[in-house]
Amino acid sequence: MADNKRTFEVEGKKYAVVRPNSKQNEDATMEYNRVFSRSLQNGALLRERLDQFMRQQNLWDDEREKQYSDLLSQINERDKKLSEGGIKLSEARNMALEMRGIRAALTALISQRNSLDVNTAQGQAENARFNCLLAACLVYNDTGKPVYESVEDYSQKTADGDLVGVAGAEHFANMYFGLEKDYEKNLPENKFLKEYEFVNDDLQLVNKEGKTVDLEGRLVDEDGRYIDEDGNFIDVEGNKLSKEGDYVLEKKPFLDDDGNAIVKEEEKSEDSEEEATPKKKRGRPSKKEEKVEEEVETS
């Protein structure tokens, strides 16, 4: 069955993205050509000149190019070994984790190139075509009517924080470009780690008991903070911490050069107030008391 529709929900209401028809594709192509021509007139680079521009601006050079090729080779080499097997499982685990790190380094290396690519004439035109298609293909699931009146309406509401447009763009891109919904989970290193239960469904590292851990096997919570067996926050060395990240220790006074405890004035005042016992003031004696006192003096 062709993948011609995908539904999703935002704040309890159901929406859908549908595959564009020939008329919608034609309109989007016209929008691409219009924006491409305007971008060139405004001095935007062609994608073919991006590499030259980056080299001129010292954003890319032969060393970075070699680093890029080396990182790709390292990923492919480890991927091949994982696919082949025949090595210790612990070694394979370390290899898969290395692949994660190398892939992250590769992403960081090309991120600047990708950020500049969207500003080329082709990049701007492709973005305009995508927005044109999305505005036409994002509909209410029950009626099939478009959510947005126009591309301008979609752009404005998305800029104002409309969640439907953001979610719709993700689902439409996955369908239109054939992107996998669980791209990260289907990377070879993550498929291996999940198959042998080294990670959970969220691709977080876990130990044999299924508890989340760091690369060294130390317990962490869902936010990556170190915890002990009872779930209490600790630092990397096992010292207890509060929720705010402060050390939970018995407070001791600092010492002067002679080794005597240094007590602040406000602390002295508080101690003095606690030790002091309030005395009841003696008022003028009653006549009965005066009479008793006189009898005692006479005797």
C-alpha positions in Angstrom: 0.0 0.0 0.0 1.4 3.4 -1.0 2.3 5.8 1.8 -0.1 8.6 0.8 -1.3 9.8 4.2 0.0 10.1 7.7 -2.0 11.1 10.7 -0.9 12.7 13.9 -2.4 14.5 16.9 -1.7 17.8 18.5 -3.4 18.9 21.8 -6.1 16.3 21.3 -7.0 17.2 17.7 -6.2 14.9 14.8 -4.5 16.2 11.7 -3.0 14.6 8.6 -0.5 15.2 5.8 -1.3 13.8 2.4 0.9 13.2 -0.7 0.6 16.2 -3.1 -1.2 15.8 -6.4 0.1 16.9 -9.8 -1.4 20.4 -9.5 0.1 21.0 -6.1 3.5 19.8 -7.4 3.2 22.1 -10.4 2.5 25.1 -8.1 5.4 24.2 -5.8 7.8 24.0 -8.8 6.7 27.5 -9.9 7.4 28.7 -6.4 10.8 27.1 -6.5 11.7 28.8 -9.8 10.4 32.2 -8.5 12.5 32.0 -5.3 15.5 30.6 -7.1 15.5 33.5 -9.6 15.0 36.1 -6.9 17.8 34.6 -4.7 20.3 34.8 -7.6 19.3 38.4 -8.3 19.9 39.2 -4.6 23.4 37.7 -4.8 22.9 34.2 -3.3 25.5 31.6 -4.0 24.9 28.7 -6.2 25.4 25.3 -4.4 28.2 24.5 -6.8 30.2 27.5 -5.5 29.7 26.7 -1.8 32.9 24.7 -1.4 34.9 27.5 -3.1 33.3 30.1 -0.8 34.0 28.1 2.3 37.6 27.7 1.4 38.0 31.4 0.7 36.5 32.2 4.2 38.7 29.5 5.8 35.6 27.5 6.8 36.8 24.5 4.9 40.2 23.2 3.7 42.1 20.1 2.6 42.7 19.1 6.3 38.9 19.2 7.1 38.2 17.3 3.8 40.7 14.6 4.9 39.2 14.5 8.4 35.7 14.1 6.8 36.9 11.2 4.7 38.7 9.5 7.6 35.7 9.7 9.8 33.5 8.1 7.1 36.1 5.3 6.7 36.2 4.7 10.4 32.4 4.3 10.6 32.4 2.0 7.5 35.2 -0.2 9.0 33.4 -0.7 12.3 30.1 -1.3 10.5 31.7 -4.1 8.5 33.1 -5.7 11.6 29.8 -5.6 13.4 28.0 -7.1 10.4 30.6 -9.9 10.1 30.7 -10.9 13.8 33.2 -13.4 15.1 34.6 -11.2 17.9 34.0 -10.9 21.6 30.6 -9.4 22.5 32.4 -6.9 24.8 34.6 -5.8 22.0 31.7 -5.4 19.6 29.9 -3.3 22.3 32.9 -0.9 22.5 33.1 -0.8 18.7 29.4 0.2 18.5 29.9 2.9 21.1 32.9 4.2 19.2 30.7 4.4 16.1 28.3 6.7 18.0 31.1 9.0 18.9 32.6 9.1 15.4 29.2 9.8 13.9 28.7 12.7 16.3 32.1 14.1 15.4 31.2 13.8 11.7 27.9 15.6 12.2 29.6 18.4 14.0 32.2 18.7 11.2 29.7 19.2 8.5 27.1 21.2 10.5 28.6 24.5 9.3 28.5 23.4 5.7 24.8 22.3 6.1 23.9 25.6 7.7 25.4 27.6 4.8 23.8 25.3 2.2 20.3 26.4 3.2 21.3 30.0 2.2 22.4 29.0 -1.3 20.0 29.8 -4.2 19.0 26.2 -4.4 18.6 25.9 -0.6 16.2 28.9 -0.4 14.2 27.6 -3.4 13.9 24.1 -2.0 12.7 25.5 1.3 10.1 27.6 -0.5 8.9 24.6 -2.4 8.6 22.5 0.7 6.6 25.2 2.5 4.3 25.5 -0.5 3.6 21.8 -0.5 3.1 21.6 3.2 0.6 24.4 3.3 -1.4 22.6 0.7 -1.1 19.1 2.1 -1.5 19.6 5.9 -5.2 19.0 6.5 -7.7 18.3 9.3 -8.1 14.6 9.5 -11.9 14.5 9.8 -12.8 17.0 7.0 -9.7 16.9 4.7 -9.7 20.7 4.6 -6.3 22.6 4.7 -5.2 23.9 8.1 -3.7 27.0 6.6 -5.2 29.4 4.0 -1.8 30.0 2.2 1.9 29.7 2.5 2.0 33.1 4.1 -0.5 32.0 6.7 1.5 28.9 7.5 4.8 30.8 7.8 3.3 33.5 10.0 1.5 31.1 12.4 4.6 28.8 12.6 6.7 31.8 13.4 4.3 32.7 16.2 4.8 29.2 17.7 2.0 27.2 16.2 2.7 23.5 17.1 0.6 22.0 14.3 2.9 23.4 11.6 6.0 22.1 13.4 4.6 18.6 13.8 3.1 18.6 10.3 6.5 19.6 8.8 8.2 16.6 10.4 5.6 14.1 9.3 5.4 15.5 5.8 9.2 15.5 5.4 9.3 11.9 6.5 6.6 10.9 4.0 7.7 13.1 1.0 11.4 12.4 1.2 11.1 8.8 2.4 12.8 9.5 5.7 12.6 6.8 8.3 10.6 7.6 11.4 13.1 5.9 13.7 16.3 6.9 11.9 18.5 6.9 15.0 17.2 3.5 16.1 18.0 2.0 12.6 21.6 3.1 12.6 23.7 -0.1 12.6 25.5 0.6 15.9 22.2 1.3 17.7 20.5 -1.8 16.2 23.3 -3.9 17.5 23.2 -2.3 21.0 19.5 -2.8 21.2 19.6 -6.4 20.0 22.0 -7.3 22.7 20.2 -5.2 25.4 23.0 -2.7 25.9 20.5 0.1 25.5 16.8 0.7 26.2 14.1 1.8 23.9 15.3 5.4 24.2 18.8 4.3 23.2 20.2 5.0 26.6 22.9 2.7 27.9 21.8 0.2 30.5 23.4 -2.4 32.7 22.4 -6.0 33.1 19.5 -5.0 35.5 18.2 -2.6 32.9 19.2 0.6 34.8 20.6 3.5 32.9 24.3 4.0 33.1 27.1 6.1 31.6 29.9 4.8 29.5 31.8 3.7 32.6 28.8 1.8 33.9 27.9 4.3 36.7 24.2 4.7 37.5 22.5 7.8 36.1 18.9 9.0 36.0 16.9 9.9 32.9 18.5 13.3 32.9 22.0 11.9 33.0 22.7 12.8 36.7 24.7 10.4 38.8 22.7 8.5 41.4 23.4 5.7 43.9 21.5 2.4 44.3 18.8 4.1 46.3 18.3 6.8 43.7 20.0 9.6 45.7 22.0 12.2 43.7 25.7 11.9 44.0 28.8 13.3 42.2 31.1 11.3 40.0 33.1 10.1 43.1 30.0 9.0 45.0 29.5 12.0 47.4 25.9 12.8 48.1 24.3 15.8 46.5 21.0 17.7 47.0 18.5 18.0 44.2 20.0 21.5 43.6 23.5 20.0 43.2 24.9 21.1 46.6 27.0 18.7 48.7 25.1 17.1 51.6 27.8 17.2 54.4 28.0 18.0 58.1 28.8 21.7 58.3 32.1 22.4 60.3 33.5 25.8 61.2 36.7 27.0 59.5 39.8 27.3 61.6 42.2 30.2 62.2 46.0 29.8 61.9 46.2 28.5 65.4 43.6 25.8 64.8 40.8 27.4 66.7 37.3 27.4 65.3 36.2 30.7 63.7 32.7 31.7 64.9 31.0 34.6 63.2 29.5 37.4 65.4 25.9 36.6 64.4 26.5 33.0 65.5 27.8 34.2 68.9 24.7 36.4 69.4 22.4 33.5 68.6 24.2 31.3 71.1 24.1 34.0 73.8 20.3 34.5 73.4 19.7 30.8 73.7 21.8 30.4 76.8 20.4 33.5 78.6 17.4 32.8 81.0 15.0 35.7 81.4 14.7 37.0 85.0 11.4 38.0 86.5 11.4 41.6 87.8 10.5 42.0 91.5 7.8 44.6 92.1 6.9 46.5 95.3 6.2 44.0 98.2 2.5 43.7 99.4 1.5 44.9 102.9 1.3 41.2 104.0 4.8 40.7 102.9 6.0 43.8 104.7 4.3 42.6 107.9 6.0 39.2 107.7 9.4 40.9 107.1 8.9 43.1 110.2 8.0 40.2 112.4 11.1 38.3 111.3 13.3 41.4 112.1 11.7 41.8 115.6 12.2 38.2 116.5 
